[in-house]
């Protein structure tokens, strides 16, 4: 058994949740916040059999698209500001960060 942990942008959360339900996969959703952009994320915990990992990864990939977004950088609070850029920059957001973990034991009470 595997635990698939997928961190996705909130904008993709509902689309992924609906796709998992359509394919009969259960998931626990946790609200989380990204460290770099400080924007809302959703972390999905999905327990699956080893044979279903590739199917789940495909669903995640199809549901969570990457896109470009302009952000205003946060000014540094301390230290040197020599590398601080005071104007908006374009960054890639979206997609998903996924971890696949081995599960030693699973119990459902």
JOUR-V843851 format. One record per residue. OMEGA is omega as a letter, one per 30 degrees, with the letter a starting at -180 (* if undefined). Layout:
OMEGA  OMEGA
//
This chain:
a  l  l  l  a  l  a  l  a  a  a  a  a  l  l  l  l  a  l  l  l  a  l  l  l  l  l  a  l  l  l  a  l  a  a  a  a  a  a  l  l  l  l  l  a  l  a  l  a  a  a  a  a  l  a  l  l  l  l  a  a  a  a  a  l  l  l  a  l  l  l  a  l  l  l  a  a  l  a  a  a  a  a  l  a  a  a  l  l  l  l  l  l  a  l  l  a  l  l  a  l  l  l  a  l  l  l  a  *
//
